Amino acid sequence: MKMKKVILKVMSKLCFAFISVYGLNLILSGVNIFIPINIITIVLVTLLGSPGILGLVAVYLLI
């Protein structure tokens, strides 16, 4: 029973991370900033949350 809750929580965070990166790409497409949606970016946003998204944008702007 407890393992089921953990799996649901992780899946929820993964879905939120995917939707966040996708939404960010929609918003920032006007200024030609595109963050690729791949396993690395999704895991980073899943683990770090909003600071992870800001970090991805900062790295994109610095490179």
MOQUIQUI-V636803 format. One record per residue. N is the residue number from 0. RES is the residue in one letter. OMEGA is omega as a letter, one per 20 degrees, with the letter a starting at -180 (NA if undefined). NEAR is the number of other C-alpha atoms within 8 Angstrom. D_CENTER is the distance of its C-alpha to the mean C-alpha in Angstrom with 2 decimals. Layout:
n:N res:RES omega:OMEGA near:NEAR d_center:D_CENTER
n:N res:RES omega:OMEGA near:NEAR d_center:D_CENTER
//
This chain:
n:0 res:M omega:a near:4 d_center:28.02
n:1 res:K omega:a near:5 d_center:25.87
n:2 res:M omega:r near:6 d_center:23.96
n:3 res:K omega:r near:7 d_center:23.16
n:4 res:K omega:r near:8 d_center:21.56
n:5 res:V omega:r near:8 d_center:19.40
n:6 res:I omega:r near:8 d_center:18.25
n:7 res:L omega:r near:8 d_center:17.55
n:8 res:K omega:r near:8 d_center:15.54
n:9 res:V omega:r near:8 d_center:13.32
n:10 res:M omega:r near:8 d_center:13.03
n:11 res:S omega:r near:8 d_center:12.26
n:12 res:K omega:r near:9 d_center:9.33
n:13 res:L omega:r near:11 d_center:8.02
n:14 res:C omega:r near:8 d_center:8.90
n:15 res:F omega:r near:9 d_center:7.41
n:16 res:A omega:r near:13 d_center:3.76
n:17 res:F omega:a near:10 d_center:5.31
n:18 res:I omega:r near:8 d_center:7.27
n:19 res:S omega:a near:8 d_center:5.38
n:20 res:V omega:r near:12 d_center:4.45
n:21 res:Y omega:r near:9 d_center:7.90
n:22 res:G omega:r near:8 d_center:9.45
n:23 res:L omega:r near:8 d_center:8.79
n:24 res:N omega:r near:11 d_center:10.42
n:25 res:L omega:a near:7 d_center:13.13
n:26 res:I omega:a near:7 d_center:13.90
n:27 res:L omega:r near:10 d_center:14.09
n:28 res:S omega:r near:9 d_center:15.95
n:29 res:G omega:r near:6 d_center:19.10
n:30 res:V omega:r near:5 d_center:18.96
n:31 res:N omega:r near:6 d_center:18.02
n:32 res:I omega:a near:10 d_center:14.66
n:33 res:F omega:r near:7 d_center:12.48
n:34 res:I omega:a near:9 d_center:9.27
n:35 res:P omega:r near:5 d_center:9.81
n:36 res:I omega:r near:9 d_center:7.95
n:37 res:N omega:a near:6 d_center:9.28
n:38 res:I omega:a near:6 d_center:9.49
n:39 res:I omega:a near:6 d_center:9.07
n:40 res:T omega:a near:10 d_center:5.77
n:41 res:I omega:r near:13 d_center:4.51
n:42 res:V omega:r near:10 d_center:7.09
n:43 res:L omega:r near:10 d_center:6.53
n:44 res:V omega:r near:13 d_center:3.73
n:45 res:T omega:a near:11 d_center:6.12
n:46 res:L omega:a near:7 d_center:8.95
n:47 res:L omega:a near:8 d_center:8.71
n:48 res:G omega:a near:10 d_center:7.14
n:49 res:S omega:r near:7 d_center:8.05
n:50 res:P omega:r near:8 d_center:9.79
n:51 res:G omega:r near:11 d_center:7.03
n:52 res:I omega:r near:10 d_center:5.91
n:53 res:L omega:r near:8 d_center:9.70
n:54 res:G omega:r near:8 d_center:10.37
n:55 res:L omega:r near:10 d_center:8.77
n:56 res:V omega:a near:10 d_center:10.88
n:57 res:A omega:r near:8 d_center:13.73
n:58 res:V omega:r near:8 d_center:13.88
n:59 res:Y omega:a near:9 d_center:13.98
n:60 res:L omega:a near:6 d_center:16.74
n:61 res:L omega:a near:5 d_center:18.61
n:62 res:I omega:NA near:4 d_center:18.86
//
